[in-house]
């Protein structure tokens, strides 16, 4: 009962929320997404580029995890991982996914759905080496989602990977893959303190986008 009572005391959006007029939006979702993420960052949202990635495993069961967005451009929404990871194997078997961004500071969410393809190996390596030494070291450790025998095993592998990354910042990681989600649906959600939330969905039909409001 104490935990449930705690949940009932928690409040959301206890602040002034931004105005959002869906009539004054671009014809395609990408400029609005870039505007919203930039606005969330400027409003003080911590790590606004983090997102939930949902995939489907070989049994048809959903899977989800949090990772970072590497880019969003005319090609789609970009992120990276090992092709040997759980998400990499799931995307190889079922190359479709959903993304979810949540920025509570401004009461906004964005949901993206669509097929996923792999970028070129050159793009993947360039993306990896443009990041921090720690990111390269983590990629060199690899073995993502495999069962770990002990923390000491991880510490030893990480220390060795850091040495390699610092000695050769351009060291390739063959399994590192750049994934690109090509959106077929993008929904923008603006919270409202009186629960009159604004939901604007972009739905792609061929090369054109349809905009439609959804009931909250």
RAJO-V443349 format. One record per backbone hydrogen bond with DSSP energy under -1.0 kcal/mol. NH is the residue of the N-H (numbers start at 1). CO is the residue of the C=O. If there is no record, write none. Layout:
((NH & CO) (NH & CO))
//
This chain:
((5 & 1) (6 & 2) (7 & 3) (8 & 4) (15 & 13) (24 & 21) (33 & 29) (34 & 30) (35 & 31) (36 & 32) (37 & 33) (38 & 34) (39 & 35) (40 & 36) (41 & 37) (42 & 38) (43 & 39) (44 & 41) (45 & 40) (50 & 47) (51 & 67) (52 & 100) (53 & 65) (54 & 98) (55 & 63) (57 & 61) (60 & 57) (63 & 55) (65 & 53) (67 & 51) (69 & 49) (70 & 78) (71 & 78) (73 & 76) (77 & 181) (78 & 71) (79 & 179) (81 & 177) (83 & 175) (85 & 82) (89 & 85) (90 & 86) (91 & 87) (92 & 88) (93 & 89) (94 & 90) (96 & 94) (97 & 114) (98 & 54) (99 & 112) (100 & 52) (101 & 110) (103 & 108) (106 & 103) (108 & 103) (109 & 189) (110 & 101) (111 & 187) (112 & 99) (113 & 185) (114 & 97) (116 & 95) (117 & 180) (119 & 178) (124 & 120) (125 & 121) (126 & 122) (127 & 123) (128 & 124) (129 & 125) (131 & 128) (136 & 132) (137 & 133) (138 & 134) (139 & 135) (140 & 136) (141 & 137) (142 & 138) (146 & 143) (154 & 150) (155 & 151) (156 & 152) (157 & 153) (158 & 154) (159 & 155) (160 & 156) (161 & 157) (162 & 158) (163 & 159) (164 & 160) (165 & 161) (166 & 162) (167 & 163) (168 & 164) (171 & 168) (176 & 173) (177 & 81) (179 & 79) (180 & 117) (181 & 77) (182 & 115) (184 & 113) (185 & 113) (186 & 202) (187 & 111) (188 & 200) (189 & 109) (190 & 198) (191 & 107) (195 & 192) (198 & 190) (200 & 188) (201 & 212) (202 & 186) (203 & 210) (204 & 184) (205 & 208) (208 & 205) (210 & 203) (212 & 201) (214 & 199))
//
